[in-house]
Every structure is written in structure tokens, then in C-alpha cells.
């Protein structure tokens, strides 16, 4: 599987770029137009990702499902995360962020 980051540098450090999540979904769907009808699936993370995922599903005509995970919040900043945990116990960390934040093993486990 190959992956890439879709980025518009003009949107960096901006707030309230899109009117709502539906508009954000349309923007992303246009950037992913090459996937229309391909062998792919839209996976959305509740709750904020669902409205975007539904736009992608409709626009790109792809199957849709939910990815149920738990964000691992940054200590002192519960809105931001440095990793995710699945119901099965699989953990994925943003290693670069963990390093920059100097998080200890104990802080990660907590």
C-alpha cells in the first residue's frame, strides 16, 4: 500500500478554513478524485470524521466504514493527541511528537 500526504501550503496555520465538515469533505474529495470507483474504502473516525467520510463516500462512490479508536491525549492538552489505541489493544504512536514532547514511558502508559 502506498500513501501520501495531501497538503495545500496556503492552508497552513489557518483557522476556520472551511464553513463546515461537509465543505471540508468536498475539498478532500476533489483532491482524491483519482480514487473514484477504485478498489478502496473510506474509513472515518467518529465523530468529526463521519460527516467528511460520508461526503467522500458519496462523491467518490466508495464503500464506507467506521474506524473506532481512542485518542491518546497529550498531557495537559486533551484536545490534541500523540497516538491512538484500538479496541483490540493495538497502539500507534506519533513517535516524532512523543520525542518532541519528551514523554516518558510512564506518561504514555498513563
N, CA, C and O of each residue as an XYZ file, in Angstrom:
440
protein
N       0.841     -1.171      0.000
C       0.000      0.000      0.000
C       0.889      1.238      0.000
O       1.858      1.322      0.755
N       0.557      2.170     -0.832
C       1.295      3.427     -0.854
C       0.446      4.492     -0.192
O      -0.782      4.417     -0.184
N       1.110      5.467      0.352
C       0.386      6.571      0.974
C       1.095      7.870      0.648
O       2.274      7.888      0.294
N       0.364      8.933      0.775
C       0.943     10.242      0.560
C       0.147     11.254      1.368
O      -0.991     10.998      1.761
N       0.747     12.378      1.603
C       0.082     13.451      2.316
C      -0.444     14.438      1.291
O       0.282     14.873      0.398
N      -1.696     14.781      1.428
C      -2.301     15.785      0.568
C      -2.285     17.080      1.363
O      -2.892     17.172      2.430
N      -1.594     18.071      0.844
C      -1.447     19.309      1.594
C      -1.549     20.508      0.670
O      -1.051     20.498     -0.455
N      -2.198     21.523      1.166
C      -2.235     22.812      0.498
C      -1.504     23.785      1.411
O      -2.071     24.225      2.411
N      -0.246     24.136      1.090
C       0.523     25.020      1.979
C      -0.185     26.332      2.294
O       0.078     26.942      3.330
N      -1.070     26.769      1.422
C      -1.808     28.004      1.671
C      -2.775     27.899      2.838
O      -3.257     28.915      3.340
N      -3.065     26.667      3.276
C      -3.981     26.476      4.396
C      -3.260     26.313      5.729
O      -3.902     26.197      6.773
N      -1.929     26.302      5.697
C      -1.166     26.144      6.940
C      -1.439     27.301      7.888
O      -1.600     28.451      7.478
N      -1.485     26.958      9.164
C      -1.658     27.947     10.241
C      -2.921     28.792     10.087
O      -2.989     29.911     10.594
N      -3.901     28.266      9.402
C      -5.172     28.959      9.225
C      -6.210     28.353     10.162
O      -6.126     27.173     10.500
N      -7.165     29.132     10.572
C      -8.294     28.616     11.339
C      -9.567     28.910     10.572
O      -9.647     29.863      9.797
N     -10.554     28.072     10.808
C     -11.861     28.228     10.163
C     -11.737     28.351      8.642
O     -12.313     29.243      8.018
N     -10.971     27.430      8.077
C     -10.741     27.425      6.634
C     -12.021     27.040      5.894
O     -12.321     27.593      4.836
N     -12.773     26.090      6.454
C     -13.979     25.600      5.806
C     -15.203     26.022      6.612
O     -15.135     26.174      7.832
N     -16.306     26.207      5.923
C     -17.556     26.597      6.579
C     -18.007     25.513      7.556
O     -18.486     25.812      8.650
N     -17.848     24.254      7.150
C     -18.243     23.127      7.991
C     -17.531     21.870      7.492
O     -16.742     21.931      6.549
N     -17.812     20.734      8.128
C     -17.135     19.485      7.751
C     -17.560     19.002      6.359
O     -16.784     18.350      5.661
N     -18.783     19.324      5.966
C     -19.227     18.946      4.619
C     -18.386     19.652      3.557
O     -17.964     19.031      2.581
N     -18.148     20.924      3.743
C     -17.312     21.659      2.791
C     -15.887     21.096      2.784
O     -15.263     20.990      1.728
N     -15.376     20.735      3.968
C     -14.048     20.124      4.042
C     -14.033     18.800      3.287
O     -13.051     18.474      2.620
N     -15.125     18.035      3.390
C     -15.225     16.767      2.673
C     -15.202     16.954      1.165
O     -14.561     16.181      0.453
N     -15.887     17.960      0.680
C     -15.887     18.248     -0.766
C     -14.474     18.597     -1.222
O     -14.017     18.122     -2.262
N     -13.785     19.425     -0.445
C     -12.411     19.805     -0.775
C     -11.524     18.562     -0.860
O     -10.761     18.399     -1.813
N     -11.630     17.687      0.146
C     -10.818     16.474      0.165
C     -11.213     15.513     -0.965
O     -10.351     14.889     -1.584
N     -12.498     15.402     -1.225
C     -12.961     14.516     -2.302
C     -12.394     14.951     -3.650
O     -12.004     14.108     -4.458
N     -12.348     16.233     -3.892
C     -11.780     16.727     -5.152
C     -10.293     16.392     -5.242
O      -9.784     16.087     -6.320
N      -9.600     16.451     -4.101
C      -8.174     16.116     -4.089
C      -7.949     14.619     -4.296
O      -6.879     14.204     -4.740
N      -8.961     13.809     -3.974
C      -8.857     12.347     -4.106
C      -9.623     11.810     -5.308
O      -9.897     10.612     -5.386
N      -9.964     12.674     -6.232
C     -10.781     12.303     -7.399
C     -10.275     11.041     -8.101
O     -11.079     10.251     -8.596
N      -8.974     10.843     -8.150
C      -8.406      9.671     -8.841
C      -8.853      8.351     -8.213
O      -8.710      7.299     -8.836
N      -9.385      8.384     -7.009
C      -9.839      7.160     -6.340
C     -11.285      6.796     -6.667
O     -11.753      5.727     -6.277
N     -11.998      7.671     -7.378
C     -13.405      7.400     -7.691
C     -13.560      6.031     -8.338
O     -12.955      5.735     -9.368
N     -14.391      5.203     -7.705
C     -14.700      3.882     -8.238
C     -13.562      2.875     -8.156
O     -13.695      1.770     -8.683
N     -12.462      3.211     -7.524
C     -11.323      2.297     -7.419
C     -11.560      1.285     -6.298
O     -12.563      1.360     -5.588
N     -10.633      0.341     -6.146
C     -10.680     -0.648     -5.081
C     -10.137      0.008     -3.811
O      -8.970     -0.160     -3.458
N     -11.004      0.754     -3.137
C     -10.606      1.499     -1.953
C     -11.806      1.568     -1.018
O     -12.929      1.258     -1.414
N     -11.568      1.969      0.203
C     -12.632      2.124      1.189
C     -12.388      3.411      1.973
O     -11.246      3.779      2.248
N     -13.463      4.076      2.323
C     -13.396      5.267      3.158
C     -13.560      4.824      4.609
O     -14.582      4.237      4.967
N     -12.567      5.099      5.438
C     -12.640      4.823      6.869
C     -12.685      6.152      7.602
O     -11.821      7.006      7.408
N     -13.684      6.321      8.436
C     -13.852      7.574      9.161
C     -13.757      7.328     10.656
O     -14.180      6.287     11.158
N     -13.195      8.301     11.357
C     -13.087      8.236     12.806
C     -14.180      9.125     13.400
O     -14.205     10.327     13.137
N     -15.100      8.536     14.213
C     -16.133      9.358     14.848
C     -15.494     10.344     15.823
O     -14.419     10.057     16.349
N     -16.085     11.435     16.072
C     -17.342     11.839     15.472
C     -17.097     12.813     14.327
O     -17.870     12.858     13.370
N     -16.017     13.597     14.426
C     -15.764     14.623     13.418
C     -15.479     14.106     12.031
O     -15.765     14.790     11.047
N     -14.917     12.902     11.926
C     -14.583     12.365     10.614
C     -15.760     11.795      9.853
O     -15.681     11.614      8.638
N     -16.857     11.506     10.551
C     -18.005     10.878      9.895
C     -18.641     11.786      8.843
O     -18.862     11.324      7.724
N     -18.947     13.050      9.137
C     -19.535     13.885      8.083
C     -18.619     14.026      6.865
O     -19.096     14.054      5.730
N     -17.328     14.113      7.094
C     -16.376     14.199      5.985
C     -16.359     12.894      5.214
O     -16.383     12.896      3.983
N     -16.319     11.772      5.935
C     -16.308     10.457      5.296
C     -17.544     10.200      4.454
O     -17.457      9.589      3.389
N     -18.688     10.660      4.923
C     -19.927     10.461      4.156
C     -19.908     11.248      2.852
O     -20.414     10.775      1.836
N     -19.330     12.443      2.872
C     -19.180     13.214      1.633
C     -18.255     12.456      0.681
O     -18.552     12.334     -0.508
N     -17.138     11.950      1.198
C     -16.206     11.198      0.357
C     -16.882      9.977     -0.246
O     -16.733      9.703     -1.437
N     -17.630      9.236      0.583
C     -18.348      8.043      0.121
C     -19.261      8.375     -1.050
O     -19.265      7.682     -2.067
N     -20.026      9.436     -0.892
C     -20.978      9.829     -1.925
C     -20.267     10.332     -3.181
O     -20.590      9.909     -4.291
N     -19.320     11.215     -3.009
C     -18.634     11.843     -4.131
C     -17.767     10.854     -4.911
O     -17.750     10.868     -6.141
N     -17.049      9.997     -4.182
C     -16.111      9.066     -4.826
C     -16.728      7.702     -5.116
O     -16.097      6.853     -5.746
N     -17.959      7.490     -4.659
C     -18.669      6.230     -4.870
C     -17.847      5.044     -4.374
O     -17.546      4.110     -5.116
N     -17.494      5.119     -3.087
C     -16.686      4.084     -2.450
C     -17.403      3.576     -1.204
O     -18.219      4.289     -0.620
N     -17.100      2.341     -0.797
C     -17.679      1.841      0.458
C     -17.163      2.653      1.651
O     -16.104      3.279      1.595
N     -17.944      2.619      2.722
C     -17.669      3.442      3.893
C     -17.787      2.598      5.153
O     -18.680      1.758      5.263
N     -16.893      2.821      6.096
C     -16.984      2.157      7.391
C     -16.360      3.067      8.445
O     -15.711      4.065      8.132
N     -16.573      2.693      9.685
C     -16.028      3.469     10.795
C     -14.790      2.795     11.354
O     -14.698      1.568     11.389
N     -13.858      3.591     11.782
C     -12.651      3.130     12.448
C     -12.776      3.613     13.890
O     -12.641      4.803     14.175
N     -13.035      2.669     14.791
C     -13.274      3.024     16.185
C     -11.955      2.924     16.949
O     -11.418      1.838     17.165
N     -11.457      4.080     17.346
C     -10.208      4.140     18.096
C     -10.365      5.139     19.232
O     -11.320      5.915     19.280
N      -9.409      5.095     20.137
C      -9.376      6.067     21.236
C      -8.122      6.900     21.078
O      -7.018      6.369     20.961
N      -8.301      8.199     21.076
C      -7.160      9.111     21.014
C      -6.402      9.023     22.334
O      -7.008      8.932     23.401
N      -5.072      9.051     22.256
C      -4.242      9.138     23.455
C      -3.858     10.608     23.589
O      -3.032     11.107     22.826
N      -4.462     11.309     24.568
C      -4.275     12.752     24.645
C      -2.904     13.159     25.178
O      -2.280     12.447     25.964
N      -2.468     14.302     24.733
C      -1.229     14.899     25.240
C      -1.505     15.382     26.659
O      -2.500     16.068     26.894
N      -0.639     15.034     27.606
C      -0.853     15.506     28.974
C      -1.007     17.029     29.017
O      -0.181     17.765     28.477
N      -2.072     17.482     29.664
C      -2.329     18.908     29.772
C      -3.049     19.504     28.579
O      -3.404     20.683     28.602
N      -3.275     18.710     27.528
C      -3.968     19.204     26.331
C      -4.841     18.088     25.770
O      -4.469     17.459     24.779
N      -6.002     17.829     26.388
C      -6.831     16.688     25.981
C      -7.410     16.784     24.571
O      -7.893     15.783     24.040
N      -7.374     17.960     23.956
C      -7.880     18.101     22.587
C      -6.893     17.569     21.560
O      -7.290     17.185     20.459
N      -5.627     17.543     21.906
C      -4.592     17.072     20.978
C      -4.125     15.687     21.408
O      -4.150     15.352     22.592
N      -3.706     14.898     20.446
C      -3.258     13.550     20.764
C      -1.889     13.244     20.198
O      -1.435     13.874     19.243
N      -1.238     12.261     20.808
C       0.064     11.816     20.313
C       0.021     10.361     19.860
O       1.049      9.782     19.509
N      -1.182      9.773     19.871
C      -1.318      8.389     19.435
C      -2.767      7.957     19.469
O      -3.669      8.745     19.756
N      -2.972      6.668     19.163
C      -4.314      6.098     19.154
C      -4.255      4.669     19.649
O      -3.233      3.993     19.535
N      -5.384      4.217     20.208
C      -5.498      2.874     20.758
C      -6.769      2.239     20.211
O      -7.844      2.835     20.280
N      -6.648      1.025     19.665
C      -7.820      0.323     19.138
C      -8.481     -0.482     20.245
O      -7.904     -0.683     21.313
N      -9.710     -0.946     19.975
C     -10.404     -1.802     20.944
C      -9.641     -3.098     21.182
O      -9.738     -3.694     22.255
N      -8.889     -3.529     20.187
C      -8.115     -4.762     20.316
C      -6.836     -4.553     21.116
O      -6.131     -5.515     21.423
N      -6.533     -3.304     21.454
C      -5.341     -3.008     22.238
C      -4.137     -2.604     21.412
O      -3.055     -2.397     21.961
N      -4.301     -2.486     20.103
C      -3.194     -2.037     19.254
C      -2.974     -0.541     19.486
O      -3.922      0.244     19.505
N      -1.705     -0.165     19.662
C      -1.373      1.231     19.905
C      -0.461      1.735     18.797
O       0.499      1.070     18.406
N      -0.780      2.917     18.305
C       0.049      3.589     17.309
C       0.415      4.946     17.884
O      -0.452      5.720     18.289
N       1.711      5.221     17.913
C       2.192      6.489     18.449
C       2.801      7.339     17.350
O       3.395      6.819     16.406
N       2.651      8.630     17.478
C       3.359      9.569     16.624
C       4.724      9.741     17.286
O       4.906     10.604     18.146
N       5.683      8.904     16.872
C       6.992      8.839     17.541
C       7.711     10.181     17.532
O       8.360     10.543     18.513
N       7.601     10.912     16.443
C       8.245     12.222     16.375
C       7.685     13.169     17.416
O       8.431     13.906     18.059
N       6.363     13.151     17.584
C       5.732     14.017     18.574
C       6.068     13.565     19.990
O       6.328     14.394     20.863
N       6.065     12.256     20.220
C       6.443     11.726     21.534
C       7.843     12.209     21.896
O       8.094     12.610     23.033
N       8.746     12.169     20.932
C      10.124     12.609     21.161
C      10.178     14.118     21.447
O      10.840     14.557     22.387
N       9.471     14.903     20.618
C       9.485     16.366     20.807
C       8.884     16.774     22.143
O       9.328     17.741     22.763
N       7.860     16.026     22.589
C       7.218     16.341     23.862
C       7.981     15.759     25.058
O       7.677     16.055     26.214
N       8.979     14.926     24.748
C       9.782     14.270     25.787
C       8.903     13.471     26.756
O       9.101     13.507     27.971
N       7.935     12.754     26.192
C       7.048     11.949     27.015
C       7.786     10.714     27.525
O       8.508     10.056     26.776
N       7.598     10.413     28.790
C       8.218      9.224     29.370
C       7.327      8.011     29.130
O       6.152      8.150     28.790
N       7.889      6.838     29.308
C       7.116      5.607     29.184
C       5.935      5.630     30.159
O       4.834      5.203     29.812
N       6.161      6.120     31.354
C       5.099      6.206     32.358
C       3.965      7.123     31.884
O       2.790      6.788     32.029
N       4.325      8.284     31.316
C       3.298      9.208     30.819
C       2.506      8.581     29.683
O       1.293      8.769     29.591
N       3.178      7.845     28.828
C       2.488      7.182     27.710
C       1.541      6.118     28.244
O       0.403      6.017     27.784
N       1.990      5.329     29.204
C       1.146      4.264     29.765
C      -0.059      4.824     30.512
O      -1.137      4.230     30.481
N       0.113      5.961     31.181
C      -0.996      6.570     31.918
C      -2.082      7.041     30.970
O      -3.097      7.580     31.412
